[in-house]
């Protein structure tokens, strides 16, 4: 259990480093450019919250209970490490600058001087770890993920997730594979700074071969990140959106839509280990250590 807590702690510690660096930069962007800068992060958080939610589509016909530790490694594609910023008249409209995941911020010259955009954190991946419990009864399973508020540095973090699955292949005894459908809801809150909500629905199938299990699924998902921050208020800045200090309340939809997942699991007694890979806007490698009763 101590190792599980440490994994979760280090996962949120990496988030804390990311958001700590982000908070140092966001006042340098107005609402229009913050949307482009932060959207890949909204996508990542939605991807993480909706990953590693299924493996075996065969749900207990009487009752069952399981505890799991789910880990994921999200890959940030190169086209989500830059974006084209909104610029005032007279500035190059085709220039690119870093998103939150990019490297160097751009300097764009124009009639009112240079526009200076902040750098990103220069990374192409993001890890995450979540605890999960589930209970099943007569072909239906409910799943929960939860972390009470914890404080790291200057930020408070908390998250929750809930899902419900139902095995539909139980109504078709001759079906060669097990098939279930699942709906997922989740949220992540970081102080008064970030509030993320996500939703997903999927159909997944599995087939057992002795101790081994193959599974796959198709999922549709969405995510929305709401952020509150204050611009720096620099009268000499060439960007009119940040010349005056102002409070910004921003809502950004992540680039989440469909994902295809393929994976395998090894089951020994009450223990199982599964690994899968999902192809989506940000592809993700997921794994789970599961204890089922």
C-alpha positions as CSV (number, residue, x, y, z in Angstrom):
1,X,0.0,0.0,0.0
2,X,2.9,2.4,0.8
3,X,4.2,1.8,-2.8
4,X,0.8,2.6,-4.2
5,X,0.6,5.9,-2.2
6,X,4.1,6.8,-3.4
7,X,3.3,6.2,-7.0
8,X,0.2,8.4,-6.7
9,X,2.2,11.0,-4.9
10,X,4.9,11.2,-7.5
11,X,2.3,11.3,-10.2
12,X,0.7,14.4,-8.6
13,X,4.2,15.8,-7.9
14,X,4.9,15.8,-11.7
15,X,1.5,17.6,-12.2
16,X,2.6,20.1,-9.5
17,X,5.8,20.8,-11.4
18,X,3.8,21.3,-14.6
19,X,1.2,23.6,-13.1
20,X,3.8,25.5,-11.1
21,X,5.6,26.4,-14.3
22,X,2.3,27.1,-16.0
23,X,1.3,29.6,-13.3
24,X,4.5,31.5,-13.9
25,X,3.6,32.0,-17.5
26,X,-0.2,32.4,-17.9
27,X,-0.4,36.1,-17.0
28,X,1.6,36.8,-20.2
29,X,-1.2,35.6,-22.5
30,X,-4.6,37.0,-23.2
31,X,-7.7,34.9,-23.5
32,X,-7.4,34.3,-27.2
33,X,-3.9,32.9,-27.1
34,X,-4.3,31.1,-23.8
35,X,-6.9,28.9,-25.5
36,X,-4.3,27.7,-28.0
37,X,-1.5,27.5,-25.4
38,X,-3.5,25.4,-22.9
39,X,-5.7,23.1,-25.2
40,X,-3.1,20.3,-25.4
41,X,-3.1,20.1,-21.6
42,X,-6.9,19.9,-21.5
43,X,-6.6,17.0,-24.0
44,X,-4.0,15.3,-21.8
45,X,-6.0,15.5,-18.6
46,X,-9.1,14.2,-20.4
47,X,-7.1,11.4,-21.9
48,X,-5.7,10.4,-18.5
49,X,-9.0,10.5,-16.7
50,X,-10.6,8.2,-19.4
51,X,-7.7,5.7,-19.7
52,X,-7.3,2.2,-18.2
53,X,-10.9,1.9,-17.4
54,X,-11.5,-1.6,-18.9
55,X,-9.9,-4.9,-19.7
56,X,-12.0,-8.0,-19.1
57,X,-15.5,-7.6,-20.6
58,X,-16.7,-10.7,-18.7
59,X,-18.5,-9.2,-15.7
60,X,-19.4,-11.5,-12.8
61,X,-22.9,-13.0,-13.1
62,X,-23.3,-13.1,-9.3
63,X,-21.0,-10.6,-7.5
64,X,-17.4,-9.4,-7.5
65,X,-15.0,-6.8,-6.1
66,X,-11.6,-5.5,-7.3
67,X,-8.9,-3.0,-6.3
68,X,-6.5,-1.7,-9.0
69,X,-3.7,0.7,-9.5
70,X,-3.8,2.2,-13.0
71,X,-0.9,3.9,-14.6
72,X,-0.6,5.6,-18.0
73,X,2.0,7.3,-20.1
74,X,0.6,9.9,-22.5
75,X,2.4,10.8,-25.7
76,X,2.2,14.4,-26.9
77,X,2.5,14.7,-30.7
78,X,4.7,17.4,-32.2
79,X,1.8,19.2,-33.8
80,X,0.4,19.8,-30.3
81,X,3.6,21.4,-29.1
82,X,3.1,24.6,-31.1
83,X,0.2,26.7,-32.2
84,X,-0.5,29.8,-34.3
85,X,-1.2,32.7,-32.0
86,X,-3.7,35.5,-32.6
87,X,-1.8,38.7,-33.3
88,X,-2.8,42.4,-33.8
89,X,-2.9,43.9,-37.3
90,X,0.5,44.3,-39.0
91,X,2.0,41.2,-37.4
92,X,2.9,37.9,-39.1
93,X,-0.2,35.7,-39.0
94,X,1.7,32.5,-39.9
95,X,4.1,32.5,-37.0
96,X,4.1,29.6,-34.5
97,X,4.9,29.6,-30.8
98,X,5.1,27.0,-28.1
99,X,2.0,25.5,-26.4
100,X,2.3,24.4,-22.8
101,X,4.3,21.4,-24.0
102,X,6.5,23.2,-26.5
103,X,10.0,24.6,-26.1
104,X,10.8,28.3,-27.0
105,X,8.2,31.0,-27.1
106,X,8.2,33.1,-30.3
107,X,9.2,36.8,-30.7
108,X,7.1,38.4,-33.5
109,X,8.0,41.9,-34.8
110,X,5.4,44.4,-35.9
111,X,4.4,48.1,-36.0
112,X,4.1,48.4,-32.2
113,X,7.2,46.4,-31.3
114,X,7.8,42.8,-30.5
115,X,5.2,40.3,-29.3
116,X,6.8,38.0,-26.8
117,X,5.2,34.6,-26.1
118,X,6.1,32.4,-23.2
119,X,7.9,29.1,-23.6
120,X,6.4,25.7,-22.7
121,X,7.8,23.0,-20.4
122,X,9.5,21.2,-23.3
123,X,8.1,17.7,-22.9
124,X,6.6,15.1,-25.2
125,X,5.0,12.9,-22.5
126,X,2.9,13.0,-19.3
127,X,2.6,10.2,-16.7
128,X,-0.3,9.6,-14.4
129,X,-1.3,7.0,-11.7
130,X,-4.8,6.5,-10.3
131,X,-6.2,4.1,-7.7
132,X,-9.5,2.4,-8.6
133,X,-12.1,0.2,-7.0
134,X,-15.0,-1.6,-8.6
135,X,-17.9,-3.8,-7.6
136,X,-20.1,-6.0,-9.8
137,X,-23.5,-7.6,-9.5
138,X,-25.4,-9.7,-12.0
139,X,-23.6,-8.5,-15.1
140,X,-23.2,-4.8,-14.1
141,X,-20.1,-3.2,-12.7
142,X,-19.6,0.2,-11.0
143,X,-16.1,1.7,-10.9
144,X,-14.7,4.5,-8.7
145,X,-11.6,6.6,-8.7
146,X,-11.0,9.1,-5.9
147,X,-8.3,11.2,-4.3
148,X,-9.2,13.6,-1.5
149,X,-7.7,17.1,-1.5
150,X,-3.9,17.0,-1.1
151,X,-1.6,20.0,-1.0
152,X,1.6,20.1,-3.0
153,X,3.6,23.4,-2.9
154,X,1.1,26.2,-3.4
155,X,-1.7,24.1,-5.0
156,X,-4.4,21.8,-3.8
157,X,-5.3,18.7,-5.9
158,X,-8.3,16.4,-5.9
159,X,-10.0,14.2,-8.4
160,X,-12.8,11.7,-8.8
161,X,-14.1,9.3,-11.4
162,X,-17.1,7.0,-11.7
163,X,-18.2,4.5,-14.3
164,X,-20.8,1.9,-15.0
165,X,-20.5,-1.1,-17.3
166,X,-22.9,-3.7,-18.4
167,X,-22.2,-7.0,-20.2
168,X,-24.4,-7.3,-23.2
169,X,-23.0,-10.7,-24.4
170,X,-24.7,-12.4,-21.4
171,X,-27.9,-12.1,-23.4
172,X,-26.4,-14.0,-26.3
173,X,-24.9,-17.3,-25.0
174,X,-23.5,-18.4,-28.3
175,X,-21.4,-15.2,-28.8
176,X,-17.6,-16.2,-29.1
177,X,-16.4,-13.1,-27.2
178,X,-17.5,-11.2,-24.1
179,X,-18.8,-7.7,-24.9
180,X,-19.6,-4.8,-22.5
181,X,-20.6,-1.2,-22.8
182,X,-19.4,1.5,-20.4
183,X,-20.0,5.1,-19.5
184,X,-17.5,7.3,-17.5
185,X,-17.6,10.6,-15.7
186,X,-14.7,12.3,-14.0
187,X,-13.4,15.6,-12.6
188,X,-10.1,17.1,-11.6
189,X,-9.7,20.3,-9.5
190,X,-6.5,22.3,-8.8
191,X,-7.0,25.0,-6.2
192,X,-9.1,27.8,-7.7
193,X,-7.0,27.6,-10.8
194,X,-8.1,24.7,-12.9
195,X,-11.3,22.6,-13.0
196,X,-11.5,19.8,-15.5
197,X,-14.6,17.6,-16.4
198,X,-14.6,14.7,-18.8
199,X,-17.0,12.1,-20.2
200,X,-16.6,8.9,-22.1
201,X,-18.7,6.0,-23.5
202,X,-17.3,2.9,-25.0
203,X,-17.9,-0.6,-26.2
204,X,-15.2,-3.2,-25.4
205,X,-14.7,-6.9,-26.0
206,X,-12.4,-9.6,-24.6
207,X,-11.5,-13.2,-25.2
208,X,-9.8,-15.5,-22.7
209,X,-7.1,-18.1,-23.6
210,X,-6.3,-19.9,-20.4
211,X,-4.3,-17.5,-18.2
212,X,-4.2,-14.9,-21.0
213,X,-6.8,-12.4,-22.1
214,X,-7.0,-10.2,-25.2
215,X,-9.2,-7.2,-25.3
216,X,-10.0,-4.1,-27.3
217,X,-12.5,-1.3,-27.5
218,X,-13.8,1.8,-29.3
219,X,-14.4,4.9,-27.1
220,X,-15.8,8.3,-27.6
221,X,-14.8,11.0,-25.1
222,X,-14.9,14.7,-24.3
223,X,-13.1,17.0,-21.9
224,X,-13.5,20.6,-20.8
225,X,-11.0,22.6,-18.9
226,X,-12.0,25.8,-17.0
227,X,-9.3,28.2,-15.9
228,X,-9.2,31.4,-13.9
229,X,-6.2,33.7,-14.0
230,X,-5.1,37.4,-14.1
231,X,-3.1,39.0,-16.9
232,X,0.0,41.0,-16.0
233,X,-1.2,44.5,-17.0
234,X,1.8,45.8,-19.0
235,X,1.0,49.1,-20.7
236,X,4.1,48.8,-22.9
237,X,3.2,45.3,-24.3
238,X,2.3,45.2,-28.0
239,X,-0.6,42.7,-27.3
240,X,-3.7,44.8,-26.4
241,X,-5.2,41.9,-24.5
242,X,-2.6,42.1,-21.7
243,X,-1.9,45.9,-21.6
244,X,-4.3,46.2,-18.7
245,X,-4.5,43.9,-15.7
246,X,-7.7,41.9,-15.9
247,X,-9.3,38.7,-14.6
248,X,-9.9,36.0,-17.2
249,X,-12.3,33.0,-16.9
250,X,-11.5,30.6,-19.7
251,X,-13.2,27.4,-20.9
252,X,-11.3,25.2,-23.3
253,X,-12.5,21.9,-24.9
254,X,-9.8,19.3,-25.2
255,X,-9.1,17.7,-28.6
256,X,-10.6,14.4,-27.4
257,X,-13.0,12.4,-29.6
258,X,-12.5,8.8,-30.6
259,X,-9.9,6.3,-29.4
260,X,-9.2,2.7,-30.3
261,X,-7.7,0.5,-27.7
262,X,-6.0,-2.9,-27.9
263,X,-4.5,-4.8,-25.0
264,X,-3.6,-8.0,-23.2
265,X,-3.8,-9.3,-19.6
266,X,-2.3,-12.1,-17.6
267,X,-4.5,-13.6,-14.9
268,X,-3.2,-15.7,-12.0
269,X,-5.6,-16.5,-9.2
270,X,-6.9,-13.2,-7.8
271,X,-4.1,-11.2,-9.5
272,X,-4.0,-9.8,-13.0
273,X,-1.7,-7.5,-14.9
274,X,-2.9,-5.8,-18.1
275,X,-1.3,-3.5,-20.6
276,X,-2.9,-1.7,-23.5
277,X,-2.2,1.0,-26.1
278,X,-4.8,3.5,-27.3
279,X,-4.6,5.5,-30.5
280,X,-6.2,8.9,-30.2
281,X,-5.4,12.6,-30.5
282,X,-2.8,11.9,-27.8
283,X,-2.0,8.2,-27.8
284,X,-1.5,6.5,-24.4
285,X,0.2,3.4,-23.0
286,X,-1.8,2.1,-20.0
287,X,-1.2,-0.6,-17.5
288,X,-3.1,-2.0,-14.5
289,X,-2.3,-4.1,-11.5
290,X,-5.5,-5.7,-10.3
291,X,-6.7,-7.7,-7.3
292,X,-10.1,-9.3,-8.0
293,X,-12.3,-11.2,-5.5
